[in-house]
Amino acid sequence: MARISGTVVPSLNLKANPGETALEIGSNSRIIVQLLDVSLMDTYSATLSEDVILTGDDQGFKFPIPFNLTYNADTIRPYQSLTIAVRVYNVSSSLSSGEEGELTWVSTLRHSVITNGNPSNSVEVEVDPVPKYSDTPITPKNTLTGQIKASASVPASSNHGVGPNAKILIQLLDVSLMDVPSVTVGEQSIVLGAGEVIPFPIPFGILYDPKEIDDRNVYSVSVRVEELHSDNLLWISTWANNVLTREAPTENVEIEIDLIQ
């Protein structure tokens, strides 16, 4: 049997704002770490290995939290897409009922491992806290949909797609005022690990609060593609892509991006 090890860590957003959430897993928690085969997009992922870590009745775990998974290397094929997923449940009120409990933390990014040049050890899996309904008011959201395309000026050898090791940031911006920075109304990010490439056209959907949209203002969609670990700019949208107001489109927006030479 082969082994993959790593640690569960708080997301980069929590590290940047440490005062907002306690950086530890509370008592009476069940931490489930799974090695998943996510190769097939139209079906459920397959669990290849699982590690369950329990905290005590009166003691939690501080980050980073180590884990170890064993798996049968003979069943792994080079073309498979494998990832590590983490879920944390508070089981204090569910031990006698047999239910999983309340979901309190979850990994939201794909953490690719083992195949396609991805790591097999010392993997860091980021988790975010799951907000409680009482903590977060429910606000109706609209979705601005569209797709990202390579501009006609991009050479054919480079217009196959984006990745690997890249971060795509799509932002809905209020650009009404010329002499001040634009205001971000909504955004979506897509993270591509080692060996991951997403072909053009790239679909996106930005959630936004319709109450924040003023018909008198001008809104635009901006796209940036950066290297995942260095923030070097790889692609960028260079045209104004106005949306939502002043007879601009409200869905199925096409955004062209140019390759940074």
CYANA upper distance limits for C-alpha pairs under 8 A (distance plus 0.5 A):
  1 MET  CA     70 THR  CA      6.70
  1 MET  CA     71 TYR  CA      6.13
  1 MET  CA     72 ASN  CA      5.55
  1 MET  CA     73 ALA  CA      7.01
  2 ALA  CA     70 THR  CA      6.03
  2 ALA  CA     71 TYR  CA      5.86
  2 ALA  CA     72 ASN  CA      6.56
  2 ALA  CA     73 ALA  CA      6.29
  3 ARG  CA     68 ASN  CA      7.37
  3 ARG  CA     69 LEU  CA      6.07
  3 ARG  CA     70 THR  CA      4.85
  3 ARG  CA     71 TYR  CA      6.75
  4 ILE  CA     68 ASN  CA      6.40
  4 ILE  CA     69 LEU  CA      5.78
  4 ILE  CA     70 THR  CA      6.93
  4 ILE  CA    120 SER  CA      5.98
  4 ILE  CA    121 ASN  CA      5.67
  4 ILE  CA    122 SER  CA      8.35
  5 SER  CA     66 PRO  CA      7.95
  5 SER  CA     67 PHE  CA      6.21
  5 SER  CA     68 ASN  CA      4.93
  5 SER  CA     69 LEU  CA      6.76
  5 SER  CA    120 SER  CA      7.93
  5 SER  CA    121 ASN  CA      5.51
  5 SER  CA    122 SER  CA      6.20
  5 SER  CA    123 VAL  CA      7.01
  6 GLY  CA     66 PRO  CA      6.23
  6 GLY  CA     67 PHE  CA      6.05
  6 GLY  CA     68 ASN  CA      7.21
  6 GLY  CA    121 ASN  CA      6.59
  6 GLY  CA    122 SER  CA      4.86
  6 GLY  CA    123 VAL  CA      4.77
  6 GLY  CA    124 GLU  CA      6.21
  6 GLY  CA    125 VAL  CA      8.07
  7 THR  CA     64 PRO  CA      6.21
  7 THR  CA     65 ILE  CA      5.62
  7 THR  CA     66 PRO  CA      4.71
  7 THR  CA     67 PHE  CA      6.29
  7 THR  CA    122 SER  CA      7.60
  7 THR  CA    123 VAL  CA      6.79
  7 THR  CA    124 GLU  CA      5.60
  7 THR  CA    125 VAL  CA      6.80
  8 VAL  CA     63 PHE  CA      7.38
  8 VAL  CA     64 PRO  CA      6.00
  8 VAL  CA     65 ILE  CA      5.45
  8 VAL  CA     66 PRO  CA      6.84
  8 VAL  CA     67 PHE  CA      7.96
  8 VAL  CA     86 VAL  CA      8.44
  8 VAL  CA    124 GLU  CA      6.46
  8 VAL  CA    125 VAL  CA      5.41
  8 VAL  CA    126 GLU  CA      6.57
  8 VAL  CA    127 VAL  CA      7.59
  9 VAL  CA     63 PHE  CA      6.12
  9 VAL  CA     64 PRO  CA      5.44
  9 VAL  CA     65 ILE  CA      7.29
  9 VAL  CA    124 GLU  CA      7.00
  9 VAL  CA    125 VAL  CA      6.47
  9 VAL  CA    126 GLU  CA      5.46
  9 VAL  CA    127 VAL  CA      6.81
 10 PRO  CA     14 LEU  CA      6.63
 10 PRO  CA     15 LYS  CA      7.19
 10 PRO  CA     23 LEU  CA      7.39
 10 PRO  CA     63 PHE  CA      7.56
 10 PRO  CA     64 PRO  CA      8.29
 10 PRO  CA    126 GLU  CA      5.76
 10 PRO  CA    127 VAL  CA      5.68
 10 PRO  CA    128 ASP  CA      6.84
 11 SER  CA     15 LYS  CA      6.94
 11 SER  CA    126 GLU  CA      5.22
 11 SER  CA    127 VAL  CA      5.91
 11 SER  CA    128 ASP  CA      6.37
 12 LEU  CA     16 ALA  CA      6.71
 12 LEU  CA    126 GLU  CA      8.20
 13 ASN  CA     17 ASN  CA      6.89
 14 LEU  CA     18 PRO  CA      5.98
 14 LEU  CA     20 GLU  CA      7.98
 14 LEU  CA     21 THR  CA      7.71
 14 LEU  CA     23 LEU  CA      8.48
 14 LEU  CA    128 ASP  CA      8.13
 18 PRO  CA     22 ALA  CA      7.88
 18 PRO  CA     23 LEU  CA      7.68
 23 LEU  CA     62 LYS  CA      7.14
 23 LEU  CA     63 PHE  CA      7.06
 24 GLU  CA     60 GLY  CA      7.33
 24 GLU  CA     61 PHE  CA      6.15
 24 GLU  CA     62 LYS  CA      4.81
 24 GLU  CA     63 PHE  CA      6.19
 25 ILE  CA     29 SER  CA      7.65
 25 ILE  CA     60 GLY  CA      5.92
 25 ILE  CA     61 PHE  CA      5.64
 25 ILE  CA     62 LYS  CA      6.79
 25 ILE  CA     63 PHE  CA      8.15
 26 GLY  CA     55 THR  CA      7.99
 26 GLY  CA     59 GLN  CA      7.56
 26 GLY  CA     60 GLY  CA      4.91
 26 GLY  CA     61 PHE  CA      7.20
 26 GLY  CA     90 ASN  CA      8.40
 27 SER  CA     55 THR  CA      5.95
 27 SER  CA     56 GLY  CA      6.07
 27 SER  CA     57 ASP  CA      5.99
 27 SER  CA     58 ASP  CA      6.02
 27 SER  CA     59 GLN  CA      5.46
 27 SER  CA     60 GLY  CA      4.85
 27 SER  CA     61 PHE  CA      8.25
 27 SER  CA     90 ASN  CA      8.33
 28 ASN  CA     54 LEU  CA      7.75
 28 ASN  CA     55 THR  CA      5.97
 28 ASN  CA     56 GLY  CA      6.06
 28 ASN  CA     57 ASP  CA      5.64
 28 ASN  CA     58 ASP  CA      7.92
 28 ASN  CA     59 GLN  CA      8.35
 28 ASN  CA     60 GLY  CA      8.10
 28 ASN  CA     90 ASN  CA      6.36
 28 ASN  CA     91 VAL  CA      6.17
 28 ASN  CA     92 SER  CA      5.80
 29 SER  CA     54 LEU  CA      6.34
 29 SER  CA     55 THR  CA      5.79
 29 SER  CA     56 GLY  CA      8.09
 29 SER  CA     60 GLY  CA      8.28
 29 SER  CA     88 VAL  CA      7.12
 29 SER  CA     89 TYR  CA      5.96
 29 SER  CA     90 ASN  CA      5.01
 29 SER  CA     91 VAL  CA      6.15
 29 SER  CA     92 SER  CA      7.94
 30 ARG  CA     52 VAL  CA      7.25
 30 ARG  CA     53 ILE  CA      6.35
 30 ARG  CA     54 LEU  CA      5.25
 30 ARG  CA     55 THR  CA      7.16
 30 ARG  CA     88 VAL  CA      6.11
 30 ARG  CA     89 TYR  CA      5.70
 30 ARG  CA     90 ASN  CA      7.01
 30 ARG  CA     91 VAL  CA      7.19
 31 ILE  CA     52 VAL  CA      6.11
 31 ILE  CA     53 ILE  CA      5.43
 31 ILE  CA     54 LEU  CA      6.74
 31 ILE  CA     86 VAL  CA      7.63
 31 ILE  CA     87 ARG  CA      6.51
 31 ILE  CA     88 VAL  CA      4.98
 31 ILE  CA     89 TYR  CA      7.11
 32 ILE  CA     50 GLU  CA      7.45
 32 ILE  CA     51 ASP  CA      6.43
 32 ILE  CA     52 VAL  CA      5.20
 32 ILE  CA     53 ILE  CA      7.04
 32 ILE  CA     86 VAL  CA      6.12
 32 ILE  CA     87 ARG  CA      5.79
 32 ILE  CA     88 VAL  CA      6.68
 33 VAL  CA     50 GLU  CA      6.14
 33 VAL  CA     51 ASP  CA      5.60
 33 VAL  CA     52 VAL  CA      6.86
 33 VAL  CA     67 PHE  CA      7.97
 33 VAL  CA     84 ILE  CA      7.48
 33 VAL  CA     85 ALA  CA      6.38
 33 VAL  CA     86 VAL  CA      5.12
 33 VAL  CA     87 ARG  CA      7.30
 34 GLN  CA     47 THR  CA      7.11
 34 GLN  CA     48 LEU  CA      7.94
 34 GLN  CA     49 SER  CA      6.21
 34 GLN  CA     50 GLU  CA      4.92
 34 GLN  CA     51 ASP  CA      6.94
 34 GLN  CA     69 LEU  CA      8.30
 34 GLN  CA     84 ILE  CA      6.13
 34 GLN  CA     85 ALA  CA      5.80
 34 GLN  CA     86 VAL  CA      6.92
 35 LEU  CA     47 THR  CA      6.48
 35 LEU  CA     48 LEU  CA      5.95
 35 LEU  CA     49 SER  CA      5.60
 35 LEU  CA     50 GLU  CA      6.87
 35 LEU  CA     69 LEU  CA      7.94
 35 LEU  CA     82 LEU  CA      7.44
 35 LEU  CA     83 THR  CA      6.38
 35 LEU  CA     84 ILE  CA      5.30
 35 LEU  CA     85 ALA  CA      7.16
 36 LEU  CA     45 SER  CA      6.61
 36 LEU  CA     46 ALA  CA      5.98
 36 LEU  CA     47 THR  CA      5.15
 36 LEU  CA     48 LEU  CA      6.18
 36 LEU  CA     49 SER  CA      7.86
 36 LEU  CA     82 LEU  CA      6.07
 36 LEU  CA     83 THR  CA      5.84
 36 LEU  CA     84 ILE  CA      6.71
 36 LEU  CA     85 ALA  CA      7.72
 37 ASP  CA     45 SER  CA      6.00
 37 ASP  CA     46 ALA  CA      5.52
 37 ASP  CA     47 THR  CA      6.95
 37 ASP  CA     48 LEU  CA      7.39
 37 ASP  CA     80 GLN  CA      7.47
 37 ASP  CA     81 SER  CA      6.45
 37 ASP  CA     82 LEU  CA      5.17
 37 ASP  CA     83 THR  CA      7.16
 38 VAL  CA     44 TYR  CA      8.22
 38 VAL  CA     45 SER  CA      5.39
 38 VAL  CA     46 ALA  CA      7.38
 38 VAL  CA     80 GLN  CA      8.17
 38 VAL  CA     81 SER  CA      6.03
 38 VAL  CA     82 LEU  CA      6.35
 38 VAL  CA     83 THR  CA      7.54
 39 SER  CA     45 SER  CA      8.14
 39 SER  CA     80 GLN  CA      5.95
 39 SER  CA     81 SER  CA      5.23
 39 SER  CA     82 LEU  CA      7.64
 40 LEU  CA     44 TYR  CA      8.22
 40 LEU  CA     45 SER  CA      7.82
 48 LEU  CA     71 TYR  CA      7.01
 49 SER  CA     69 LEU  CA      6.71
 49 SER  CA     70 THR  CA      6.86
 49 SER  CA     71 TYR  CA      6.32
 50 GLU  CA     69 LEU  CA      6.88
 51 ASP  CA     67 PHE  CA      7.59
 51 ASP  CA     68 ASN  CA      7.31
 51 ASP  CA     69 LEU  CA      6.56
 55 THR  CA     59 GLN  CA      6.89
 55 THR  CA     60 GLY  CA      6.08
 55 THR  CA     61 PHE  CA      7.33
 56 GLY  CA     60 GLY  CA      7.16
 61 PHE  CA     65 ILE  CA      7.50
 72 ASN  CA     76 ILE  CA      7.90
 76 ILE  CA     80 GLN  CA      7.64
 77 ARG  CA    115 THR  CA      8.31
 78 PRO  CA    115 THR  CA      6.07
 78 PRO  CA    116 ASN  CA      7.11
 79 TYR  CA    115 THR  CA      7.68
 79 TYR  CA    116 ASN  CA      7.72
 80 GLN  CA    115 THR  CA      7.21
 81 SER  CA    112 SER  CA      7.61
 81 SER  CA    113 VAL  CA      8.40
 81 SER  CA    115 THR  CA      7.22
 81 SER  CA    116 ASN  CA      8.31
 82 LEU  CA    112 SER  CA      6.12
 82 LEU  CA    113 VAL  CA      6.12
 82 LEU  CA    114 ILE  CA      7.39
 82 LEU  CA    115 THR  CA      7.42
 83 THR  CA    110 ARG  CA      6.84
 83 THR  CA    111 HIS  CA      5.65
 83 THR  CA    112 SER  CA      4.80
 83 THR  CA    113 VAL  CA      5.97
 84 ILE  CA    110 ARG  CA      7.87
 84 ILE  CA    111 HIS  CA      6.06
 84 ILE  CA    112 SER  CA      7.23
 84 ILE  CA    113 VAL  CA      7.64
 84 ILE  CA    125 VAL  CA      7.62
 85 ALA  CA    106 VAL  CA      8.45
 85 ALA  CA    107 SER  CA      6.46
 85 ALA  CA    110 ARG  CA      8.11
 85 ALA  CA    111 HIS  CA      7.89
 85 ALA  CA    125 VAL  CA      8.06
 86 VAL  CA    106 VAL  CA      6.19
 86 VAL  CA    107 SER  CA      5.78
 86 VAL  CA    125 VAL  CA      8.08
 86 VAL  CA    127 VAL  CA      7.73
 87 ARG  CA    103 LEU  CA      7.69
 87 ARG  CA    104 THR  CA      8.34
 87 ARG  CA    105 TRP  CA      6.39
 87 ARG  CA    106 VAL  CA      5.05
 87 ARG  CA    107 SER  CA      7.14
 88 VAL  CA    103 LEU  CA      6.39
 88 VAL  CA    104 THR  CA      6.13
 88 VAL  CA    105 TRP  CA      5.42
 88 VAL  CA    106 VAL  CA      6.74
 89 TYR  CA    100 GLU  CA      7.27
 89 TYR  CA    101 GLY  CA      6.02
 89 TYR  CA    102 GLU  CA      5.69
 89 TYR  CA    103 LEU  CA      4.93
 89 TYR  CA    104 THR  CA      5.98
 89 TYR  CA    105 TRP  CA      7.65
 90 ASN  CA    101 GLY  CA      5.97
 90 ASN  CA    102 GLU  CA      5.61
 90 ASN  CA    103 LEU  CA      6.95
 90 ASN  CA    104 THR  CA      6.97
 91 VAL  CA     95 LEU  CA      6.38
 91 VAL  CA    100 GLU  CA      7.17
 91 VAL  CA    101 GLY  CA      5.21
 91 VAL  CA    102 GLU  CA      7.27
 92 SER  CA    101 GLY  CA      8.07
 93 SER  CA    101 GLY  CA      7.40
 94 SER  CA     98 GLY  CA      6.56
 94 SER  CA     99 GLU  CA      5.84
 94 SER  CA    100 GLU  CA      7.13
 94 SER  CA    101 GLY  CA      5.78
 95 LEU  CA     99 GLU  CA      7.55
 95 LEU  CA    101 GLY  CA      8.45
103 LEU  CA    130 VAL  CA      7.34
104 THR  CA    129 PRO  CA      6.23
104 THR  CA    130 VAL  CA      5.54
104 THR  CA    131 PRO  CA      8.18
105 TRP  CA    127 VAL  CA      6.67
105 TRP  CA    128 ASP  CA      5.98
105 TRP  CA    129 PRO  CA      4.79
105 TRP  CA    130 VAL  CA      5.80
106 VAL  CA    127 VAL  CA      5.62
106 VAL  CA    128 ASP  CA      6.09
106 VAL  CA    129 PRO  CA      7.02
106 VAL  CA    130 VAL  CA      7.36
107 SER  CA    125 VAL  CA      7.57
107 SER  CA    126 GLU  CA      6.28
107 SER  CA    127 VAL  CA      4.69
107 SER  CA    128 ASP  CA      6.72
108 THR  CA    126 GLU  CA      8.17
108 THR  CA    127 VAL  CA      7.17
108 THR  CA    128 ASP  CA      7.66
109 LEU  CA    126 GLU  CA      7.89
109 LEU  CA    191 VAL  CA      7.92
110 ARG  CA    191 VAL  CA      8.21
110 ARG  CA    193 GLY  CA      8.40
111 HIS  CA    125 VAL  CA      6.97
111 HIS  CA    193 GLY  CA      7.88
112 SER  CA    118 ASN  CA      6.70
112 SER  CA    119 PRO  CA      8.27
112 SER  CA    193 GLY  CA      6.92
112 SER  CA    194 ALA  CA      7.92
113 VAL  CA    117 GLY  CA      8.46
113 VAL  CA    118 ASN  CA      5.17
113 VAL  CA    119 PRO  CA      5.62
113 VAL  CA    120 SER  CA      6.35
113 VAL  CA    123 VAL  CA      8.40
114 ILE  CA    118 ASN  CA      5.60
114 ILE  CA    119 PRO  CA      5.89
114 ILE  CA    120 SER  CA      5.25
115 THR  CA    119 PRO  CA      8.38
116 ASN  CA    194 ALA  CA      7.37
116 ASN  CA    195 GLY  CA      5.54
117 GLY  CA    194 ALA  CA      6.85
117 GLY  CA    195 GLY  CA      6.95
118 ASN  CA    193 GLY  CA      8.36
118 ASN  CA    194 ALA  CA      6.19
118 ASN  CA    195 GLY  CA      7.72
119 PRO  CA    123 VAL  CA      7.26
131 PRO  CA    135 ASP  CA      6.84
131 PRO  CA    136 THR  CA      7.09
132 LYS  CA    136 THR  CA      7.02
133 TYR  CA    137 PRO  CA      7.46
133 TYR  CA    138 ILE  CA      8.34
139 THR  CA    209 ASP  CA      7.75
140 PRO  CA    209 ASP  CA      7.14
140 PRO  CA    210 PRO  CA      8.39
141 LYS  CA    207 LEU  CA      6.48
141 LYS  CA    208 TYR  CA      5.95
141 LYS  CA    209 ASP  CA      5.47
141 LYS  CA    210 PRO  CA      7.17
142 ASN  CA    207 LEU  CA      6.13
142 ASN  CA    208 TYR  CA      5.95
142 ASN  CA    209 ASP  CA      6.76
142 ASN  CA    210 PRO  CA      6.85
143 THR  CA    205 GLY  CA      6.33
143 THR  CA    206 ILE  CA      5.82
143 THR  CA    207 LEU  CA      5.04
143 THR  CA    208 TYR  CA      6.81
144 LEU  CA    205 GLY  CA      5.93
144 LEU  CA    206 ILE  CA      5.58
144 LEU  CA    207 LEU  CA      7.01
144 LEU  CA    208 TYR  CA      8.14
144 LEU  CA    250 THR  CA      6.88
144 LEU  CA    251 GLU  CA      5.90
144 LEU  CA    252 ASN  CA      8.12
144 LEU  CA    253 VAL  CA      8.44
145 THR  CA    203 PRO  CA      8.07
145 THR  CA    204 PHE  CA      6.28
145 THR  CA    205 GLY  CA      4.91
145 THR  CA    206 ILE  CA      7.06
145 THR  CA    250 THR  CA      8.39
145 THR  CA    251 GLU  CA      5.48
145 THR  CA    252 ASN  CA      5.64
145 THR  CA    253 VAL  CA      6.86
146 GLY  CA    203 PRO  CA      6.32
146 GLY  CA    204 PHE  CA      6.00
146 GLY  CA    205 GLY  CA      7.06
146 GLY  CA    251 GLU  CA      6.80
146 GLY  CA    252 ASN  CA      4.67
146 GLY  CA    253 VAL  CA      4.66
146 GLY  CA    254 GLU  CA      6.15
146 GLY  CA    255 ILE  CA      8.04
147 GLN  CA    201 PRO  CA      6.30
147 GLN  CA    202 ILE  CA      5.62
147 GLN  CA    203 PRO  CA      4.68
147 GLN  CA    204 PHE  CA      6.24
147 GLN  CA    252 ASN  CA      7.53
147 GLN  CA    253 VAL  CA      6.80
147 GLN  CA    254 GLU  CA      5.66
147 GLN  CA    255 ILE  CA      6.77
148 ILE  CA    200 PHE  CA      7.31
148 ILE  CA    201 PRO  CA      5.80
148 ILE  CA    202 ILE  CA      5.35
148 ILE  CA    203 PRO  CA      6.89
148 ILE  CA    204 PHE  CA      8.16
148 ILE  CA    254 GLU  CA      6.47
148 ILE  CA    255 ILE  CA      5.31
148 ILE  CA    256 GLU  CA      6.38
148 ILE  CA    257 ILE  CA      7.61
149 LYS  CA    200 PHE  CA      6.14
149 LYS  CA    201 PRO  CA      5.43
149 LYS  CA    202 ILE  CA      7.27
149 LYS  CA    254 GLU  CA      7.56
149 LYS  CA    255 ILE  CA      6.57
149 LYS  CA    256 GLU  CA      5.33
149 LYS  CA    257 ILE  CA      6.79
150 ALA  CA    154 VAL  CA      6.92
150 ALA  CA    159 ASN  CA      6.35
150 ALA  CA    161 GLY  CA      8.48
150 ALA  CA    200 PHE  CA      7.54
150 ALA  CA    201 PRO  CA      8.26
150 ALA  CA    256 GLU  CA      5.91
150 ALA  CA    257 ILE  CA      5.68
150 ALA  CA    258 ASP  CA      6.79
150 ALA  CA    259 LEU  CA      8.47
151 SER  CA    256 GLU  CA      5.54
151 SER  CA    257 ILE  CA      6.04
151 SER  CA    258 ASP  CA      6.22
153 SER  CA    258 ASP  CA      7.90
154 VAL  CA    158 SER  CA      7.08
154 VAL  CA    159 ASN  CA      6.68
154 VAL  CA    258 ASP  CA      6.96
154 VAL  CA    259 LEU  CA      6.90
155 PRO  CA    159 ASN  CA      6.90
156 ALA  CA    160 HIS  CA      8.02
159 ASN  CA    200 PHE  CA      7.92
160 HIS  CA    199 PRO  CA      6.21
160 HIS  CA    200 PHE  CA      6.73
161 GLY  CA    197 VAL  CA      6.98
161 GLY  CA    198 ILE  CA      5.99
161 GLY  CA    199 PRO  CA      4.43
161 GLY  CA    200 PHE  CA      5.45
161 GLY  CA    201 PRO  CA      8.28
162 VAL  CA    166 ALA  CA      7.73
162 VAL  CA    197 VAL  CA      6.07
162 VAL  CA    198 ILE  CA      5.95
162 VAL  CA    199 PRO  CA      6.91
162 VAL  CA    200 PHE  CA      8.15
163 GLY  CA    192 LEU  CA      6.59
163 GLY  CA    193 GLY  CA      8.20
163 GLY  CA    195 GLY  CA      8.22
163 GLY  CA    196 GLU  CA      6.47
163 GLY  CA    197 VAL  CA      4.89
163 GLY  CA    198 ILE  CA      7.00
164 PRO  CA    192 LEU  CA      6.22
164 PRO  CA    193 GLY  CA      6.27
164 PRO  CA    194 ALA  CA      5.75
164 PRO  CA    195 GLY  CA      5.89
164 PRO  CA    196 GLU  CA      5.30
164 PRO  CA    197 VAL  CA      5.68
165 ASN  CA    191 VAL  CA      8.17
165 ASN  CA    192 LEU  CA      5.79
165 ASN  CA    193 GLY  CA      5.10
165 ASN  CA    194 ALA  CA      5.67
165 ASN  CA    195 GLY  CA      8.06
165 ASN  CA    196 GLU  CA      7.74
165 ASN  CA    227 GLU  CA      6.57
165 ASN  CA    228 LEU  CA      5.63
165 ASN  CA    229 HIS  CA      8.07
166 ALA  CA    191 VAL  CA      6.63
166 ALA  CA    192 LEU  CA      5.67
166 ALA  CA    193 GLY  CA      7.36
166 ALA  CA    225 VAL  CA      7.15
166 ALA  CA    226 GLU  CA      6.14
166 ALA  CA    227 GLU  CA      5.08
166 ALA  CA    228 LEU  CA      4.99
167 LYS  CA    189 SER  CA      7.41
167 LYS  CA    190 ILE  CA      6.26
167 LYS  CA    191 VAL  CA      5.10
167 LYS  CA    192 LEU  CA      6.69
167 LYS  CA    225 VAL  CA      6.09
167 LYS  CA    226 GLU  CA      5.80
167 LYS  CA    227 GLU  CA      6.75
167 LYS  CA    228 LEU  CA      5.85
168 ILE  CA    189 SER  CA      5.96
168 ILE  CA    190 ILE  CA      5.48
168 ILE  CA    191 VAL  CA      6.92
168 ILE  CA    223 VAL  CA      7.65
168 ILE  CA    224 ARG  CA      6.41
168 ILE  CA    225 VAL  CA      5.00
168 ILE  CA    226 GLU  CA      7.16
169 LEU  CA    187 GLU  CA      7.65
169 LEU  CA    188 GLN  CA      6.54
169 LEU  CA    189 SER  CA      5.06
169 LEU  CA    190 ILE  CA      7.16
169 LEU  CA    223 VAL  CA      6.21
169 LEU  CA    224 ARG  CA      5.79
169 LEU  CA    225 VAL  CA      6.82
170 ILE  CA    187 GLU  CA      6.00
170 ILE  CA    188 GLN  CA      5.73
170 ILE  CA    189 SER  CA      6.71
170 ILE  CA    204 PHE  CA      8.39
170 ILE  CA    206 ILE  CA      8.21
170 ILE  CA    221 VAL  CA      7.46
170 ILE  CA    222 SER  CA      6.30
170 ILE  CA    223 VAL  CA      5.13
170 ILE  CA    224 ARG  CA      7.22
171 GLN  CA    184 THR  CA      7.17
171 GLN  CA    185 VAL  CA      8.09
171 GLN  CA    186 GLY  CA      6.43
171 GLN  CA    187 GLU  CA      4.73
171 GLN  CA    188 GLN  CA      7.03
171 GLN  CA    206 ILE  CA      8.04
171 GLN  CA    221 VAL  CA      6.07
171 GLN  CA    222 SER  CA      5.73
171 GLN  CA    223 VAL  CA      6.99
172 LEU  CA    184 THR  CA      6.50
172 LEU  CA    185 VAL  CA      5.96
172 LEU  CA    186 GLY  CA      5.60
172 LEU  CA    187 GLU  CA      6.40
172 LEU  CA    206 ILE  CA      7.74
172 LEU  CA    219 TYR  CA      7.39
172 LEU  CA    220 SER  CA      6.36
172 LEU  CA    221 VAL  CA      5.21
172 LEU  CA    222 SER  CA      7.14
173 LEU  CA    182 SER  CA      6.57
173 LEU  CA    183 VAL  CA      5.95
173 LEU  CA    184 THR  CA      5.11
173 LEU  CA    185 VAL  CA      6.03
173 LEU  CA    186 GLY  CA      7.78
173 LEU  CA    219 TYR  CA      5.97
173 LEU  CA    220 SER  CA      5.78
173 LEU  CA    221 VAL  CA      6.64
173 LEU  CA    222 SER  CA      7.82
174 ASP  CA    182 SER  CA      6.05
174 ASP  CA    183 VAL  CA      5.50
174 ASP  CA    184 THR  CA      6.90
174 ASP  CA    185 VAL  CA      7.18
174 ASP  CA    217 ASN  CA      7.61
174 ASP  CA    218 VAL  CA      6.47
174 ASP  CA    219 TYR  CA      5.07
174 ASP  CA    220 SER  CA      7.08
175 VAL  CA    181 PRO  CA      8.32
175 VAL  CA    182 SER  CA      5.43
175 VAL  CA    183 VAL  CA      7.37
175 VAL  CA    217 ASN  CA      8.17
175 VAL  CA    218 VAL  CA      6.14
175 VAL  CA    219 TYR  CA      6.16
175 VAL  CA    220 SER  CA      7.20
176 SER  CA    182 SER  CA      8.10
176 SER  CA    217 ASN  CA      5.81
176 SER  CA    218 VAL  CA      5.34
176 SER  CA    219 TYR  CA      7.59
177 LEU  CA    181 PRO  CA      8.28
177 LEU  CA    182 SER  CA      7.81
185 VAL  CA    208 TYR  CA      6.86
185 VAL  CA    209 ASP  CA      8.36
185 VAL  CA    212 GLU  CA      8.05
186 GLY  CA    206 ILE  CA      6.57
186 GLY  CA    207 LEU  CA      6.45
186 GLY  CA    208 TYR  CA      5.73
187 GLU  CA    206 ILE  CA      6.04
187 GLU  CA    207 LEU  CA      7.59
188 GLN  CA    204 PHE  CA      8.01
188 GLN  CA    205 GLY  CA      7.61
188 GLN  CA    206 ILE  CA      6.18
188 GLN  CA    207 LEU  CA      8.43
191 VAL  CA    228 LEU  CA      8.06
192 LEU  CA    196 GLU  CA      5.96
192 LEU  CA    197 VAL  CA      7.32
192 LEU  CA    198 ILE  CA      8.42
192 LEU  CA    228 LEU  CA      8.25
193 GLY  CA    228 LEU  CA      8.35
198 ILE  CA    202 ILE  CA      7.47
208 TYR  CA    212 GLU  CA      8.41
209 ASP  CA    213 ILE  CA      7.90
213 ILE  CA    217 ASN  CA      8.16
214 ASP  CA    245 THR  CA      8.43
215 ASP  CA    245 THR  CA      6.01
215 ASP  CA    246 ARG  CA      7.58
216 ARG  CA    245 THR  CA      7.98
216 ARG  CA    246 ARG  CA      8.25
217 ASN  CA    245 THR  CA      7.65
218 VAL  CA    242 ASN  CA      7.52
218 VAL  CA    243 VAL  CA      8.22
218 VAL  CA    245 THR  CA      7.02
218 VAL  CA    246 ARG  CA      8.13
219 TYR  CA    242 ASN  CA      6.03
219 TYR  CA    243 VAL  CA      6.07
219 TYR  CA    244 LEU  CA      7.20
219 TYR  CA    245 THR  CA      7.54
220 SER  CA    240 ALA  CA      7.02
220 SER  CA    241 ASN  CA      5.57
220 SER  CA    242 ASN  CA      4.67
220 SER  CA    243 VAL  CA      6.02
221 VAL  CA    240 ALA  CA      8.10
221 VAL  CA    241 ASN  CA      5.93
221 VAL  CA    242 ASN  CA      7.09
221 VAL  CA    243 VAL  CA      7.66
221 VAL  CA    255 ILE  CA      8.22
222 SER  CA    236 ILE  CA      8.45
222 SER  CA    237 SER  CA      6.58
222 SER  CA    240 ALA  CA      8.48
222 SER  CA    241 ASN  CA      7.76
223 VAL  CA    236 ILE  CA      6.17
223 VAL  CA    237 SER  CA      5.78
223 VAL  CA    255 ILE  CA      8.32
223 VAL  CA    257 ILE  CA      7.70
224 ARG  CA    233 LEU  CA      7.81
224 ARG  CA    234 LEU  CA      8.26
224 ARG  CA    235 TRP  CA      6.39
224 ARG  CA    236 ILE  CA      5.10
224 ARG  CA    237 SER  CA      7.18
225 VAL  CA    233 LEU  CA      6.57
225 VAL  CA    234 LEU  CA      5.90
225 VAL  CA    235 TRP  CA      5.35
225 VAL  CA    236 ILE  CA      6.72
226 GLU  CA    230 SER  CA      8.27
226 GLU  CA    231 ASP  CA      5.54
226 GLU  CA    232 ASN  CA      5.78
226 GLU  CA    233 LEU  CA      4.94
226 GLU  CA    234 LEU  CA      5.74
226 GLU  CA    235 TRP  CA      7.55
227 GLU  CA    231 ASP  CA      5.45
227 GLU  CA    232 ASN  CA      5.71
227 GLU  CA    233 LEU  CA      7.03
227 GLU  CA    234 LEU  CA      7.22
233 LEU  CA    260 ILE  CA      7.50
234 LEU  CA    259 LEU  CA      6.66
234 LEU  CA    260 ILE  CA      5.78
235 TRP  CA    257 ILE  CA      6.66
235 TRP  CA    258 ASP  CA      5.94
235 TRP  CA    259 LEU  CA      5.07
235 TRP  CA    260 ILE  CA      5.94
236 ILE  CA    257 ILE  CA      5.62
236 ILE  CA    258 ASP  CA      5.98
236 ILE  CA    259 LEU  CA      7.31
236 ILE  CA    260 ILE  CA      7.81
237 SER  CA    255 ILE  CA      7.66
237 SER  CA    256 GLU  CA      6.50
237 SER  CA    257 ILE  CA      4.73
237 SER  CA    258 ASP  CA      6.63
238 THR  CA    256 GLU  CA      8.42
238 THR  CA    257 ILE  CA      7.28
238 THR  CA    258 ASP  CA      7.61
239 TRP  CA    256 GLU  CA      8.29
241 ASN  CA    255 ILE  CA      7.34
242 ASN  CA    248 ALA  CA      6.55
242 ASN  CA    249 PRO  CA      8.17
243 VAL  CA    248 ALA  CA      5.17
243 VAL  CA    249 PRO  CA      5.61
243 VAL  CA    250 THR  CA      6.35
243 VAL  CA    253 VAL  CA      8.36
244 LEU  CA    248 ALA  CA      5.89
244 LEU  CA    249 PRO  CA      6.16
244 LEU  CA    250 THR  CA      5.14
245 THR  CA    249 PRO  CA      8.22
245 THR  CA    250 THR  CA      8.41
249 PRO  CA    253 VAL  CA      7.18
